[in-house]
Amino acid sequence: MRLKGIHTVKSKTGQTYYYAWRGGPRLRGQPGSADFTASYNEAVKLRETPSDGTLFSLIAGFKASTEFASLAPRTKAGGDGATCR
């Protein structure tokens, strides 16, 4: 299985460390192991869950709402507003 965005760091002592992404959490185990994949999946899930009280959490909540689902596809797509009249 190929995992997207794995960042590898080799220390001066020759130890290799794996991170979910550059600046992300360190992953457990060795690549290909079940523990490695599980720690990667945990990191990705935490990254996708916005913190409460942030602008991102408000946007994510609106996009998950039935009100957003009922909008026309063009309205959902958004854009810069340059074509609106």
C-alpha positions as CSV (number, residue, x, y, z in Angstrom):
1,M,0.0,0.0,0.0
2,R,1.4,3.4,-0.9
3,L,0.7,6.2,1.6
4,K,0.6,9.8,0.4
5,G,2.9,12.4,1.8
6,I,5.2,10.4,4.1
7,H,8.2,12.5,5.2
8,T,11.4,10.5,6.0
9,V,14.1,12.0,8.2
10,K,17.5,10.3,8.8
11,S,19.3,11.4,12.0
12,K,23.0,11.9,12.3
13,T,23.2,8.6,14.2
14,G,21.7,6.8,11.2
15,Q,18.2,6.3,12.7
16,T,15.3,6.8,10.2
17,Y,12.1,8.5,11.4
18,Y,8.9,8.6,9.5
19,Y,6.3,11.4,9.7
20,A,2.8,11.6,8.3
21,W,3.8,14.7,6.3
22,R,6.4,17.4,6.7
23,G,5.9,18.9,10.1
24,G,3.3,16.2,11.0
25,P,3.2,13.6,13.7
26,R,5.8,10.9,13.9
27,L,4.5,7.5,12.8
28,R,4.9,4.2,14.8
29,G,6.5,1.1,13.4
30,Q,8.2,0.4,10.1
31,P,6.7,1.1,6.6
32,G,4.5,-1.7,5.5
33,S,3.6,-2.8,9.0
34,A,0.0,-2.7,10.4
35,D,1.1,-0.4,13.2
36,F,2.6,2.1,10.7
37,T,-0.5,2.2,8.6
38,A,-2.8,2.5,11.6
39,S,-0.7,5.5,12.9
40,Y,-0.8,7.1,9.5
41,N,-4.6,6.7,9.3
42,E,-5.0,8.2,12.8
43,A,-2.9,11.2,11.8
44,V,-4.9,11.9,8.7
45,K,-8.2,11.6,10.6
46,L,-7.0,14.1,13.2
47,R,-5.9,16.5,10.4
48,E,-9.2,16.3,8.7
49,T,-11.2,17.1,11.9
50,P,-11.2,20.8,12.5
51,S,-10.8,22.2,16.0
52,D,-14.0,23.6,17.5
53,G,-14.4,27.4,17.5
54,T,-12.3,28.0,14.3
55,L,-13.4,29.4,11.0
56,F,-12.6,26.1,9.4
57,S,-15.0,24.2,11.7
58,L,-17.8,26.6,10.8
59,I,-17.2,26.1,7.1
60,A,-17.0,22.4,7.5
61,G,-20.2,22.4,9.5
62,F,-22.0,24.4,6.8
63,K,-20.8,22.1,4.0
64,A,-22.1,19.1,6.0
65,S,-25.5,20.7,6.5
66,T,-28.7,20.0,4.6
67,E,-28.9,23.7,3.6
68,F,-25.7,23.4,1.7
69,A,-26.8,20.1,0.1
70,S,-29.9,21.8,-1.3
71,L,-27.9,24.5,-3.1
72,A,-27.4,24.3,-6.9
73,P,-24.1,22.8,-8.1
74,R,-22.9,26.1,-9.5
75,T,-23.6,27.8,-6.1
76,K,-21.7,25.1,-4.3
77,A,-18.7,25.5,-6.6
78,G,-18.2,29.1,-5.4
79,G,-15.6,31.0,-7.3
80,D,-14.3,34.5,-7.1
81,G,-17.7,36.1,-7.9
82,A,-16.4,37.8,-11.1
83,T,-19.1,36.1,-13.2
84,C,-22.0,37.0,-10.9
85,R,-24.2,39.8,-12.0
